[in-house]
Amino acid sequence: MTSHGGLARLLGSAEFARAYTVAVLTAVFAAFTIERVASPATLATVIAVLCALGACVLWVRREELSLLRIAPSSLLAFLAWALVSLVWTTDKSDTAFGWMALFGFAFLAITVGHIRDTLQTVRALGDSLRILLLLSLGLEILSGVLLDMPFTFLGIQGDLAVGGPVQGIFGSRNMLGFVTVIALITFVVEWRSQSLTARIAVPSIALGTLLAFLSSSPTVLVLAAAVGVVAVALAIVRHTPAERRTVVQWVLGVLVAMALTAAFALRHAIIALLDAGSDFSIRATLWNTILDFVALKPIEGWGWFGPWARGEYPFTYINFLLDDHHQSALNAYFDVLLQLGTAGLVLFLLLGGVATVRSWLVASVRRSVVYAWTPLMLVTLAVDSMFESFTLAGAGWFMLVLCALRAGQSRSWRESIDAAHTGAIPTLRPER
């Protein structure tokens, strides 16, 4: 009995929660490397063990949790629809494994979201990404400068000596660029919230900026511009008196709509400026082909697979038609549309859209800069989803679920229900 009590205290302790969070974040963002260095089975085992530990932690902390607020309803609906696609999928085993991966990363995000608050999560993510980015830079130096040979098993091409592009331990330059933007947002929020001293924060930001530049990823510029604009808009709203805040929000909304319209009208000039004409041409051709297959199953899609399964229809046929080897639709929205139809796309948009609105409203009224982390991260995920499918698997999906959960903890209809049961007045959840 004593040993059981000691184990429960360990699992419920703040120290274990921090160690568990860092372990989860490191495993999630290093998933590509774990899979390449060991095997897919090893990665699956690591995720399964972390999920089992997370379930034990949640069980020990069950009195702190509310069943109604365990996960956003839009997330549960999306997971349910993906599971239901087993009925019409072209390969039930691949869909089952794809859904288990989707659920596993989502469960890890839910666990982290319930055992750590926003500031603690930001600090843990910052610690993990500092290690992984340093490891990436070290391996690129070893491959491209010291040994002058590619590390093909890690996807590292060894081009650092010629200025890149570099991939780090993340498999591709676009994934490295995506991770560096996430890291830079996190490092800046750590610094502004006084969680880090300048002695650590400044080198961290310099490291992220350097790798973002060396990645030569055209999406980095787009993501940086989007995050910069949103950060400025959020700062304006946060410093606006409460009585004028609604008007300012509407004005900013109109300006965003006008900016998006202008960007669409000038898309060819923007693509030329980014020197991304060939990349966009490849994507446009792929998306047009995908739409042909979507038209065959517009509502339900072809079944959930996540990253495109090898040897499975319609992915192999799309690649055959294009004489290419795409492993995704290079766009999360098109990928969901292809695999889960318009019904799945609506649920996916609800998941991200509701979370973005909730987190924006919270960040607008809370004074701490740490509350800006969630909406900035969601904007990054939404914009990157237009060029890659990272938000449907691994680290991208984990971050989407974590941010959606974080947003729902502060502004949700569940708060009113919980408050009615306890007799409390619903308020924004304080940081622990």
N, C-alpha and C positions, 0 to 999 in steps of 0.2 A: 504494500500500500504506500509505503514511504517512497519507494523508487518511482511508483506511478506519479505520486505528488511532485517529486523532484523533476520528472520529465515534463509534467504539465507546466511547472513554473518556468522551466527552461524555454519551452515552446511559446509561452506567453510573455516572455521577457522582451524588453526593448532592445537589448543587445542582440538577441537571436533575430528579431525582426529586421534590424539593420543588416546583419550579416546575410540573412536570407535574401533581402532586397538586392544587395550588391551582387550576390551569386546569381540571382535570376536575371538581372540586367546584363551582367557580363555574359552569361550563357546565351541570352536572346540575341545580343548584338554580335556575338562571336559565333553564331550558329553556322555560318558558311564555313568558317575555319575548322570548327569541330567536325563537321561533316566531311570535309576534305582530308583532314589529318587522320581522323579515325574512320568513321563510316556513318551512313544515314542511321543505322541501327543504334550506334552510340549516341547520336544526337537525340533520337527518339527516347532512349533510355534516360538520358540526362533530363529531358523535359518531363518525362513521366515521374521520375524520382522527385523533381522539384514540385510537381503537381501534388504528389502524395504528401510531401512535407507541408505544402500549402494547405491542403485539406485538414491536416492535423492541427495546424496553427489556427485556422478558422474555427475548428471545433473547440479548441481550448478557449478561444475568445468569443464563443457563441453568445454569451450574455451581453457583449458589447454591440452585437450586430442586430440589424432588423431584416427579417426575411424579405420584406417589401422593397428594401433598398439594397439588396445584395448585388443587383445588376440592372442597368437601364433596360426598360421594356423593349426599346428598339433593337438593342443588341440581342436579346432573347428571341425576338421575332426573326431577325436575320439568321441566327444560328438554326432556328427551327426550320426555316424555309430551305436552308442549305441541306439540312438532314432529310427533309421531305423529298428533295430531289433524287434521293436513292430510288424512288419509285420509277422515274423515267430516264435515269442516267444510262449512258451507253456502256458503262463499266461499274458495277456496284462495288467491287473491292477497291478500286482506285478512289471512288467517291467516298467510301467509308474511311479510308486512310486520310484522304484530304480533309474530311470533316473533323476527324480526331485531331489533326494538326491544328486546324482552326480553333477548335475548342480548347486544346491544351494551352496555346499561347494566350487565349482569352482568359482562361482560368488563372494563369499566372498573373496577368494584369489585374484581375479582380482581387486576387489575394493581396498583391502589393498595394492596391488602392485602398484596401480596408485596414491594413496594419501600419501604413505610413501616411502622414499628411503631405500636403503639397511641398512644403519646404524640405522635409526629410527625403521625399522622392527626388527632388531636384538635386540635393546634395549627393545622394547615392548614385544618380545617373551621371552627375559630373565626375565623380570618382571613377566610375566604370569606364566612361568614354575617354578620360585622360589616359588611362592605362592602355586601352585599345588603340587610340590614335598614336601614342608613343610607340607601341608595338608595330603598328603599320609603318610609321616613319623609319623605325629601325630596320625592318625587313626590306623596305625599299632601298635604303642605303646599302645594306648588305648585298642585295640582288643587283642593283643598278650601278653601284660605285665600287664596292670592295671586291665582289666576285665577278661582276659583269656577266651575269647569266640569269635567265628567267627562272622563277620558281613556279613552274606550270601547275603543280599540284595545288597551289594557292591562288592561281590566276594572276600572279604578279609577273608583269612583262619585263621588268628590269629597265625601264626607260627613264629613270630619275636623272641620270647624267645628261640626257638630252632635253631635260625640262618637262618630262611627262608625255602622255598622261600616266598617272599612277593609280593603283587600285587598292593598295593597302591589303588588309585581311578581309575585305568585304566583297571581293569577287568581281567588281566592275567599277569603273570610274564614276558612273552615275550613282551607284550605291554609296561609294565613298563620299561623293558630294552631298548626298542626302544626309548621311550621318554627320558630316561636318557642320551642316546648317543646324541640325538638332543640337549638336555639341555647343556651337557658338551661342545659340539662344540660352542654353542651360548655363554656360559659363558666365555670360553677362548677367543673368538673373541671380546667380550665386553671388557675384561681385556686388551688384546693386542692393541686394538684401543683406549685405555685410556677413554672409556666410563664409566668404573667403577674403583673405588679405590680398592686396595688390601683388604681393610677392609670388602668389600662386595663380591668381586670376589672370594677370597680364601675360605670363608665359603660356597659359592654357589657351587664351584667345589667340595669341600669336601662332600656336601650334595648329589650331583649327583653321585659321585663315590661310596658313601656308599650305596645308593639305587640300583645302578647298581650291586654292589657286592651281596646285600641281595636278589636281584631278582633271583639269581642263574640261569639266562637265558643263555643257551649256545650260543645264537646268539650275546650276548653282546661282548664276546671275539672275535668273527668273525668280528663284526662291528668295534670294537676298533682297531683291527689289520688292517683292510682295510683303515679306516680313518687315522691311523697313517702312513701307507705307502704312501697314497695319499698326506698327509700333507708334508711329507719329500720331495716327488717328486716335489710338487708345490713350495716348498721353494727353491729347487735347480734351477728350471726353472726361478723363479722370480729373483734370484741373478746371473743369467747367462747373460753376455753381449748380446745385441740384435742381433749382427751379428752371434753369435753361438747358439742362442736359438732354431732355427729350428732343428739343428743337435741333440741337447740335447733332444728335444721333441721326435724325431724318436728313439733315443737310449732308452729312457724311455718306449716308446711304445713297442719296441721289448722285453725289460725286463719284462714288464707286461704280454705280451703274453707267455713268457717262464715260468713266475711264475704261471699263470693260468694253463698251461699245467702240470707243476709239481704238483700243488695242486690237479688236477684231477687224476693224476697217483697215488698220495699218499693219496687219499681221505679216504681210510679205516683206515690208520694210524692216520690221522687227526681227524676223527670221534671218534676213540678210545681215543685219547688224550683229546678230549673235553668231554669224557664220555657221548656222545650223540647218542650212537648206537641205543637205543630203539626209540628215537625221529626220527632219520633218517629212521629207518626201517618202522615206521608208515607212514612217508611221502612218501617213495619210493613206498610202496604198494598202497597208495592213488593215487599217480601220474600215476602209471601203469593202474589203473582202470579208471582214467579220460581219458587217451589216448584211451581207448576202446570206450568211448562215443564221443570223438572228431572225431574219424574215421567215425562216422555216419553223422556228419555235419561239415566237415573239414574247409570250407570256411567261413560260416556265423555263426556257433555256435548255441547254444540253446536259445539265447536271453539274454539281459542284466538283471541281478538281483542285482548285488553287493554282499553283504553277502548272503549266501545261504538261500533262502526263505524256510520256514517250509512247509512241505506237498507238495512241488512242484517237479515235475520230471525235470531233472534226478537226482537232489541232494538227494532226499529221497531214490532213488533206489541205488545210490552209497553208501550211509550210510547203507542201508539194506544189500548190498553185503559184506560190510566190518564189519558189526555189530558194528557200531560206530555212533558218533553224531557230525561229522565235520560240522562247520559253514562256512568253506571256503576251498579252495584247498591247504591251507598252502603254497602257492606260487602264487604270483601275476601274473606271466607269464602263469602258467597253468590255473589260474582262467580266465584270459582274453581269452586264447585259447579255453576253454570250453564254455564260454558264448558268445564270439564275433568271434570265429574262427581265422583262420590265418590272415584274413584281419584286424581284430581288434588288433591282436597281433603286426602286422607290424606298425599300427598307434600308438600303445602304446609305442613300442620301438623307433619310430621316436620322439615322444613327449619327452621321457626321454633322448634319445641319443643326439639329436640336442641341447637340453638345456645344457647337460653336456659339450659338445664340446665348445659351445658358452661361457659358464661361465668359463671354463678352460682357454680359450684364453684371456678373459678379465682379469682374475686373474693373468695371466702370465705377463701382461704388466702394470697393475695398481700397484702402490706402496703401497697403503693403504691395511692393512691386512683384512679389512672388506670385500674386494672382494673375499677372500678365502672362505667366509661363504657359498656362493651359490654352488660352485663345491663340497665342502665337504659334504654339505647336500644332494646333488643329488647322490653322491657315497653311502652315508648311505641308502638312499631310494632304490637304485638299488640293493645293496647287501642284504638288509633286505627282498626285494621282492623275493629272492630265498628261503626264509624260512617261510614267512608269506605273507598274502594278505593285509597288512595294507595300502599299497599305493593305494588301490582301493576304500577306503571309509574313511570318517571322517578326522582325523588329518593328516594321511599319504597322502591322496589324496589332501587335502588342501595344504600341503607343496610342493607336486610335482608341482601343478599348479602355486603356488606362485614363486617357483624357476625357472620354465620354463618361466614365464612372466618376471621375473627379468633378466634372461639371454637374452631374446629376445629384451628387451628394449635397450640393449647396442650393440648388434651385430645382425642386421636383415636387410633383403632386403628392409623392409619398410622404413628404415632410408634413403636410397637412393631416394625412391619415395618422401618422405616428403621433403627431401632436394631439390629435383628438383622443387617442387612446391613453396618452399620459397626462393630458390636461395642460400641456405646455404650449407656449406661444411659439409657432415655427419661426426660426431665425436662421440666418446663414450659419453654417457649421464652422465653429472656430478652429484655428490651427492648434494642434496639440503641441 
